[in-house]
């Protein structure tokens, strides 16, 4: 009496295909260009023992969080009342002074990040192709040895 | 048949680890089928200190004889941890160091001496889980009649030569799931080796789906995780994903935890976790029955007892795809989906949380699968047919 595979009624593989299609659609729409995803994935990469998959996840996370958001954002403070208003004003003034200097730095950092990721991806593609070529050659050699 | 089961710990109260619970369960159902069963264990109850907190000796428990033997004193914990830290980094140490590591692990010379004298009187000896010194020692006493109940994961310990030798030495293995068997056969070259997927009995139960929420004044949907909260169970990942999901989805469900262990609440999840702590079996079942989803983020599972229990409570599951076993259980049962990264987690959550019909279908499919596959009769048949065919 063996453990049987395949439940009746629910095709979870089809549902997973639906999930993966939706991931692709959202990714294409830029839904996952979010630095927070990269941060959340740091625990994931250390748990995945499948090296190839972990490498892909890591590269995608780096890609997703490579661009530092240099746009303005609403400045808030957890304090309320006059103290809160004063702190928000202070933070706004500091931000206005700082961004004059930091925009240039962030811009350079973004350029570096993009180039670093492009370099890593092209290196991965290059080695993947080389490994594929070598595997094909090994298979061919093994095949010809079998024939002789 | 006269059978000896061996586990590092045994507690009549049942509060031990998953692998030990499995061995106890297999011993009890073998005795119920009319076989003479002895369970060999140690006097330890704490899996951190392994102190001999129980008196050595024997007692009768639900039709089986339980024998407690003292754990060897004088372990060189420093040496053990020094070698283990290398193994943890997937470095395979020299054979001498592997043996040193095993020798300074949990062992019981008295148990081995007793077994050496009594081995002839048993038809089969079943020992597990695989990574304990005590299991490795037992595998050497009478390998021709010894079966491993390995509870094997794809983890650094599995790559050690001394582990491979133990698998190759014994007459066969009792596995929990097909991916576990495939992993063992791939790692240890077990061609012509006997092996069978048996699993563990999970009795069906009824639970009130509203009781947990009422007791804890929860008036919104929740997702649930039950078990230890620790890195090995991947709970930090679940917390990070839930924090992010809550930030990106204003109507995200609450996260409920049942179990023990410290954790850090990430930013964005403050006030969104209900930590019920260590709860009774009945409260755990009620928590499961009321959950919208049961999430199992661990990638180190050889069976997934809580996953099956969630299905018995009629709740669908979302598991980490990195666990071959949990994904296999979901595919086998049709009771759950899986994720390999955050985007898949988010889309699967969106799909399942917005479709109550789907939640119901998956929960029912999972429950039916567990009732059909892991009922007492099915487990008894698979285990005892395997042993008697040997």
Interface residues (C-beta under 8 A of the other chain):
Chain A: X1 X2 X3 X4 X5 X6 X7 X8 X9 X10 X11 X12 X13 X15 X16 X18 X19 X20 X22 X23 X26 X27 X31 X32 X34 X36 X37 X39 X40 X41 X43 X44 X47 X48 X49 X50 X53 X57 X60
Chain B: X154 X155 X177 X178 X197 X199 X234 X236 X237 X240 X241 X243 X244 X247 X248 X299 X320 X322 X330 X331 X332 X333 X334 X335 X336 X337 X338 X340 X341 X342 X343 X344 X347 X348 X350 X351 X358 X361 X362 X365 X368 X369 X372 X373 X378 X381 X382 X385
